[in-house]
Amino acid sequence: MPLSDTSVRMAKPRPKAYRLSDSNGLYLEVASNGSKYWRLKYRFAGKEKRLALGVYPVISLARARSDARSARELLHDGIDPSMRKRERVREAKLAAANSFEAVAREWHEFMRPKWTPVHAETVIVSLEKDIFPAFGGRPIAELKAPEILDAFRNVEKRGAIDIAQRVRQRTAAVFAFAIGSGYADANPVTAMKGIFLTRREEPRKMLPLSELPEFLQKLRLHKGDPMIRIALRVIILTMVRTNELRGARWQEFDLQKGIWSIPAERMKMRAAHLVPLSRQTLELLDELKPITGHYDLLFPGRTDRRKTMSENTLLYAIYRMGYHQRATTHGFRALASTVLNESGLWRWDAIERQLAHKEPNEVRAAYHRAEYMDERARMLQWWADYLDTEEAEGRGQGDPLGGKDAAKYSAEV
């Protein structure tokens, strides 16, 4: 008699596996441990064969009968259902190997040596959060613009316009890599130009030169974490980028020679950078040594000293000093460049080299690691002395603290 849902459910294990037949070759195999498997017995090309249809109760009796009927239809057309199943498994594995996520991770591994560790982590996390859940498992060659656009729109709906732009760029780069590697023939992202939300770029705020004396005096009176005060002063004196300072390690400094050697992997242009240290910078490092000298990093994080300080730590310190929307850490690079260029004392090439800007001439770039070192050392010492003069003038200029005495202002900061 054909099986029923009750007879299948009530089938108990025995010391040896046994079978319960249904009809047309379909049967339930009950293992000694109680597991139940659907099987279809059939003949193909004169040979008896078995087709696994799944495990009960995941595959119900009705589903097993339906699958068995489909298998018999294949037999009627002269197709071996076992071979068709193996082909589908193989196709699924091939699709998984060529899925967007698989190709994206291959692209990420290819690009990783060209990035800093922090940037590499940022890239893969953004894809894992916003792209892979949407279509990461789909074969990359089958992806179409609408489903990709939906993922981008979901990011835009969060108000994360900048993040949406970055994941678009990274998705387009994955497709470009896929085309070059033979995984895909087209890049649907590049065909979607002009249909995304954009945020108007605003220049990073540069402190007006007229406000520099007051800022330096406020910074000198800063009574918060001394490491923050020192970090802000060092970044102004050395003209480096925020990430270059955040990752600074004591082993990079030759305090006897007054040289800071920043490795290529932490530089924006991926070229090692030498920074001459002024007398004032060396004094700040001497002050910092008892605070963080026993750590690897000059400016470690507050909770985990093995990690760098937060990306916005210095910016928020500037805000707390009263310069919200008026100054940024990056803006001090522009301020230094302005002062040095307008002084007429230093060559443009030396200033650009100190800022570690990209050299368009590849031949000259090959010599740039140590080029202008003597001039840059003199220039940074002049810049440090200039800042001291500005601060001194600020202390003698009317009332730079806006009517607050130094002790009261220190307590507020």
C-alpha positions as CSV (number, residue, x, y, z in Angstrom):
1,M,0.0,0.0,0.0
2,P,1.2,3.6,-0.6
3,L,2.6,5.4,2.3
4,S,0.7,8.0,4.4
5,D,2.0,11.0,6.3
6,T,1.2,9.0,9.5
7,S,3.1,5.9,8.5
8,V,6.1,7.9,7.5
9,R,6.1,9.9,10.8
10,M,5.6,6.8,12.9
11,A,8.3,4.7,11.3
12,K,10.6,3.6,14.1
13,P,14.3,2.6,13.8
14,R,15.3,-1.1,13.9
15,P,18.7,-2.7,14.5
16,K,19.2,-2.7,10.8
17,A,18.1,-0.3,8.1
18,Y,14.9,-1.1,6.3
19,R,12.6,0.3,3.5
20,L,9.0,1.4,3.3
21,S,7.8,1.3,-0.3
22,D,5.4,3.9,-1.7
23,S,4.8,3.5,-5.4
24,N,6.5,3.6,-8.8
25,G,9.9,3.0,-7.3
26,L,9.7,5.6,-4.5
27,Y,10.6,4.4,-1.0
28,L,11.6,5.6,2.4
29,E,14.8,4.2,3.9
30,V,14.9,4.2,7.7
31,A,18.4,4.0,9.2
32,S,19.2,2.3,12.5
33,N,19.8,5.7,14.1
34,G,16.3,6.8,13.1
35,S,17.2,9.0,10.1
36,K,14.8,8.8,7.2
37,Y,15.9,9.1,3.5
38,W,13.8,9.3,0.4
39,R,15.1,7.2,-2.5
40,L,13.8,6.5,-6.1
41,K,14.7,3.1,-7.7
42,Y,14.7,3.2,-11.5
43,R,16.4,1.6,-14.5
44,F,18.3,3.5,-17.1
45,A,20.2,2.0,-20.1
46,G,19.3,-1.4,-18.7
47,K,20.9,-0.8,-15.3
48,E,19.1,-0.4,-11.9
49,K,20.0,2.9,-10.2
50,R,19.1,4.9,-7.1
51,L,18.3,8.6,-6.9
52,A,18.5,10.4,-3.5
53,L,15.6,12.8,-3.1
54,G,16.3,14.2,0.4
55,V,15.8,13.7,4.1
56,Y,12.5,13.5,5.9
57,P,11.0,15.6,7.4
58,V,12.8,18.4,5.4
59,I,11.4,16.7,2.3
60,S,7.7,15.7,2.9
61,L,5.9,12.8,1.4
62,A,4.2,15.0,-1.1
63,R,7.4,16.7,-2.1
64,A,9.1,13.3,-2.5
65,R,6.3,12.1,-4.8
66,S,6.6,15.3,-6.8
67,D,10.3,15.0,-7.2
68,A,10.0,11.4,-8.1
69,R,7.4,12.3,-10.8
70,S,9.8,14.9,-12.3
71,A,12.6,12.3,-12.3
72,R,10.3,9.8,-14.2
73,E,9.5,12.6,-16.8
74,L,13.3,12.9,-17.4
75,L,13.5,9.2,-17.9
76,H,10.7,9.4,-20.4
77,D,12.8,11.9,-22.3
78,G,15.8,9.6,-22.2
79,I,17.6,11.6,-19.5
80,D,19.3,10.0,-16.5
81,P,17.9,12.0,-13.4
82,S,21.1,11.2,-11.4
83,M,23.2,12.8,-14.1
84,R,21.0,15.8,-14.2
85,K,21.3,16.2,-10.5
86,R,25.1,16.1,-10.6
87,E,25.1,18.7,-13.4
88,R,23.0,21.0,-11.2
89,V,25.3,20.5,-8.3
90,R,28.2,21.3,-10.5
91,E,26.5,24.4,-11.9
92,A,25.7,25.6,-8.4
93,K,29.3,25.1,-7.3
94,L,30.5,26.9,-10.4
95,A,28.1,29.8,-9.8
96,A,29.2,30.0,-6.1
97,A,32.9,30.2,-7.3
98,N,31.9,33.0,-9.7
99,S,29.5,34.7,-7.3
100,F,30.0,38.5,-6.8
101,E,31.2,37.9,-3.3
102,A,33.8,35.3,-4.4
103,V,35.1,37.6,-7.1
104,A,35.0,40.6,-4.8
105,R,37.2,38.8,-2.2
106,E,39.6,37.7,-4.9
107,W,39.8,41.4,-6.1
108,H,40.3,42.5,-2.4
109,E,43.2,40.0,-2.0
110,F,44.7,41.3,-5.3
111,M,44.5,44.9,-4.1
112,R,45.4,44.4,-0.5
113,P,49.2,44.9,-0.9
114,K,48.6,48.3,-2.5
115,W,46.5,49.5,0.5
116,T,47.2,50.3,4.1
117,P,45.8,47.6,6.5
118,V,43.2,50.1,7.8
119,H,41.9,50.9,4.3
120,A,41.8,47.2,3.3
121,E,39.7,46.5,6.3
122,T,37.4,49.4,5.6
123,V,36.8,48.3,2.0
124,I,35.9,44.7,2.8
125,V,33.7,45.7,5.8
126,S,31.7,48.1,3.5
127,L,31.1,45.3,1.0
128,E,30.1,42.8,3.7
129,K,27.6,45.3,5.2
130,D,26.0,46.8,2.2
131,I,26.6,44.7,-0.9
132,F,27.1,41.0,-0.1
133,P,23.7,40.6,1.7
134,A,22.0,42.1,-1.4
135,F,23.6,40.1,-4.2
136,G,26.8,38.6,-3.0
137,G,25.7,35.1,-3.7
138,R,24.6,35.7,-7.3
139,P,26.8,34.8,-10.2
140,I,28.5,38.0,-11.2
141,A,28.0,37.5,-14.9
142,E,24.2,37.4,-14.3
143,L,23.9,40.6,-12.3
144,K,21.8,43.3,-13.9
145,A,21.7,47.1,-13.2
146,P,18.3,47.2,-11.4
147,E,19.3,44.8,-8.5
148,I,22.7,46.5,-8.1
149,L,21.0,49.9,-8.1
150,D,18.5,48.7,-5.4
151,A,21.5,48.0,-3.1
152,F,23.0,51.4,-3.7
153,R,19.6,53.1,-3.1
154,N,19.3,51.3,0.3
155,V,22.5,52.9,1.4
156,E,21.4,56.3,0.1
157,K,18.1,56.0,2.1
158,R,20.1,55.8,5.3
159,G,21.5,59.3,4.4
160,A,25.0,57.7,4.0
161,I,25.7,59.5,0.7
162,D,29.4,59.3,1.0
163,I,29.3,55.6,1.9
164,A,27.0,55.0,-1.1
165,Q,29.5,56.6,-3.4
166,R,32.4,54.5,-2.0
167,V,30.5,51.2,-2.3
168,R,29.6,52.1,-5.9
169,Q,33.2,52.8,-6.7
170,R,34.3,49.5,-5.1
171,T,31.5,47.5,-6.9
172,A,32.5,49.0,-10.2
173,A,36.2,48.1,-9.5
174,V,35.1,44.5,-8.7
175,F,33.3,44.3,-12.1
176,A,36.4,45.7,-13.9
177,F,38.5,43.0,-12.2
178,A,35.9,40.4,-13.2
179,I,36.0,41.4,-16.8
180,G,39.8,41.3,-16.9
181,S,39.7,37.8,-15.2
182,G,37.1,36.4,-17.5
183,Y,34.3,36.2,-14.9
184,A,32.0,38.8,-16.6
185,D,31.6,40.6,-19.9
186,A,30.2,43.9,-18.9
187,N,30.3,46.4,-16.0
188,P,26.7,47.5,-15.2
189,V,27.8,50.0,-12.6
190,T,29.6,52.3,-15.2
191,A,26.4,52.4,-17.2
192,M,24.5,54.0,-14.3
193,K,26.3,57.4,-14.2
194,G,24.4,60.5,-13.3
195,I,21.5,58.8,-11.4
196,F,23.0,58.9,-7.9
197,L,22.6,61.3,-5.1
198,T,25.8,63.3,-4.4
199,R,27.0,65.6,-1.6
200,R,28.5,68.9,-2.6
201,E,32.1,68.9,-1.8
202,E,33.2,71.6,0.5
203,P,36.8,72.6,1.1
204,R,38.2,71.6,4.4
205,K,38.2,74.6,6.8
206,M,41.5,76.4,7.1
207,L,42.0,78.6,10.1
208,P,42.5,82.2,9.0
209,L,46.1,83.3,9.5
210,S,44.8,86.2,11.6
211,E,43.4,83.7,14.1
212,L,46.5,81.6,14.4
213,P,48.0,83.4,17.4
214,E,44.9,83.0,19.4
215,F,44.5,79.3,18.4
216,L,48.1,78.6,19.5
217,Q,47.6,80.3,22.8
218,K,44.4,78.3,23.4
219,L,46.3,75.1,22.5
220,R,49.1,75.9,24.9
221,L,46.5,76.4,27.7
222,H,44.7,73.2,26.9
223,K,44.4,71.2,30.1
224,G,42.8,68.1,28.8
225,D,44.7,64.9,27.8
226,P,48.3,66.2,27.3
227,M,48.7,63.6,24.5
228,I,46.0,65.4,22.5
229,R,47.6,68.7,23.0
230,I,51.0,67.3,21.9
231,A,49.5,65.5,18.9
232,L,47.9,68.7,17.6
233,R,51.1,70.7,18.0
234,V,53.2,68.0,16.3
235,I,50.8,67.7,13.3
236,I,51.0,71.5,12.9
237,L,54.8,71.5,13.1
238,T,55.4,68.6,10.8
239,M,52.7,69.2,8.2
240,V,51.8,65.5,8.0
241,R,48.3,64.1,7.4
242,T,46.2,62.9,10.3
243,N,46.4,59.2,9.5
244,E,50.2,59.5,9.2
245,L,50.4,61.0,12.7
246,R,47.9,58.6,14.2
247,G,49.9,55.6,13.1
248,A,53.3,57.0,14.2
249,R,55.5,54.5,16.1
250,W,58.4,55.2,18.3
251,Q,60.7,53.0,16.2
252,E,60.2,55.3,13.2
253,F,62.0,58.2,15.0
254,D,65.7,58.8,15.1
255,L,65.7,61.5,17.8
256,Q,69.5,61.9,17.6
257,K,69.4,62.8,13.9
258,G,66.0,64.5,14.2
259,I,64.3,62.4,11.5
260,W,61.0,60.7,11.3
261,S,60.8,57.9,8.7
262,I,57.2,57.2,7.7
263,P,56.9,53.8,5.9
264,A,55.3,53.7,2.5
265,E,52.3,51.6,3.5
266,R,51.0,54.5,5.7
267,M,51.5,57.2,3.1
268,K,48.7,58.3,0.8
269,M,51.0,58.1,-2.2
270,R,52.5,54.8,-1.1
271,A,56.0,56.2,-1.0
272,A,58.2,56.4,2.2
273,H,58.5,59.9,3.6
274,L,61.2,61.5,5.7
275,V,60.2,64.3,8.0
276,P,62.9,66.6,9.5
277,L,62.1,67.4,13.2
278,S,62.5,70.9,14.5
279,R,63.8,71.7,17.9
280,Q,60.3,72.3,19.1
281,T,59.0,69.0,17.8
282,L,61.8,67.2,19.6
283,E,60.9,68.9,22.8
284,L,57.3,67.8,22.4
285,L,58.5,64.2,21.8
286,D,60.6,64.4,25.0
287,E,57.5,65.5,26.9
288,L,55.4,62.7,25.3
289,K,58.0,60.0,26.0
290,P,57.1,59.4,29.7
291,I,53.4,59.2,28.7
292,T,53.4,56.8,25.8
293,G,57.1,55.8,25.4
294,H,56.4,52.3,26.8
295,Y,53.9,51.7,24.0
296,D,54.5,51.0,20.4
297,L,52.4,54.0,19.2
298,L,53.1,57.6,20.0
299,F,49.4,58.3,20.2
300,P,47.5,55.1,21.2
301,G,43.8,54.8,21.7
302,R,42.3,55.5,25.1
303,T,40.8,52.1,25.7
304,D,43.1,49.8,23.7
305,R,46.7,51.1,23.7
306,R,47.6,48.7,20.9
307,K,45.3,50.6,18.5
308,T,45.7,54.1,17.2
309,M,43.7,57.0,18.6
310,S,40.3,57.5,17.0
311,E,40.2,59.2,13.6
312,N,38.2,62.2,14.9
313,T,40.0,62.7,18.2
314,L,42.0,65.7,17.1
315,L,39.2,67.2,15.1
316,Y,36.8,67.0,18.1
317,A,39.5,68.6,20.3
318,I,39.7,71.5,17.9
319,Y,35.9,71.8,18.1
320,R,36.0,71.9,21.9
321,M,38.5,74.7,21.6
322,G,35.8,76.8,19.9
323,Y,36.6,76.2,16.3
324,H,33.7,74.0,15.1
325,Q,33.2,74.6,11.4
326,R,36.1,77.0,11.4
327,A,39.2,74.7,11.4
328,T,40.2,71.2,10.8
329,T,43.4,69.2,11.3
330,H,43.9,68.9,7.6
331,G,43.5,72.6,7.2
332,F,46.7,73.3,9.0
333,R,48.6,71.7,6.0
334,A,47.0,74.3,3.8
335,L,47.8,77.1,6.3
336,A,51.5,76.0,6.5
337,S,51.7,75.8,2.7
338,T,50.2,79.3,2.4
339,V,52.6,80.9,4.9
340,L,55.7,79.1,3.5
341,N,54.9,80.0,-0.1
342,E,54.1,83.6,0.7
343,S,57.3,84.0,2.7
344,G,59.3,83.8,-0.5
345,L,62.1,82.0,1.3
346,W,61.5,78.4,0.2
347,R,61.3,76.7,-3.1
348,W,57.9,75.4,-4.2
349,D,59.4,71.9,-4.8
350,A,60.6,71.7,-1.2
351,I,57.2,72.7,0.2
352,E,55.4,70.2,-2.0
353,R,57.9,67.5,-1.0
354,Q,57.3,68.3,2.7
355,L,53.6,67.9,2.1
356,A,54.3,64.6,0.4
357,H,52.2,65.5,-2.6
358,K,52.4,63.3,-5.7
359,E,55.1,64.2,-8.1
360,P,53.8,64.1,-11.7
361,N,57.3,63.7,-13.1
362,E,58.2,60.0,-12.6
363,V,61.9,60.6,-13.0
364,R,62.0,63.3,-10.4
365,A,59.7,61.2,-8.1
366,A,62.4,58.5,-8.0
367,Y,64.7,60.9,-6.2
368,H,62.1,62.5,-4.0
369,R,62.4,60.4,-0.8
370,A,65.3,62.4,0.6
371,E,65.4,65.3,-1.9
372,Y,65.5,68.8,-0.4
373,M,66.2,67.4,3.1
374,D,68.5,70.2,4.1
375,E,66.2,72.8,2.8
376,R,63.2,71.1,4.4
377,A,65.0,70.9,7.7
378,R,65.7,74.6,7.7
379,M,62.1,75.3,6.5
380,L,60.5,73.3,9.3
381,Q,62.7,75.0,11.9
382,W,61.7,78.4,10.4
383,W,58.0,77.3,10.5
384,A,58.3,76.2,14.2
385,D,60.0,79.5,15.1
386,Y,57.3,81.4,13.1
387,L,54.6,79.6,15.2
388,D,56.4,80.5,18.4
389,T,56.4,84.2,17.3
390,E,52.7,84.1,16.4
391,E,51.9,82.6,19.8
392,A,53.9,85.2,21.6
393,E,52.2,88.0,19.7
394,G,48.9,86.4,20.6
395,R,49.7,86.6,24.2
396,G,50.5,90.3,23.9
397,Q,47.6,91.2,21.6
398,G,44.8,92.8,23.5
399,D,42.7,90.1,25.0
400,P,43.0,86.9,22.9
401,L,41.0,84.9,25.4
402,G,37.9,87.0,24.9
403,G,37.7,88.4,28.4
404,K,38.6,85.1,30.2
405,D,41.6,84.8,32.3
406,A,44.0,82.0,31.6
407,A,43.1,79.9,34.6
408,K,39.4,80.1,33.9
409,Y,39.9,79.3,30.2
410,S,42.1,76.3,31.1
411,A,39.4,74.9,33.4
412,E,36.8,75.2,30.6
413,V,39.0,73.5,28.0
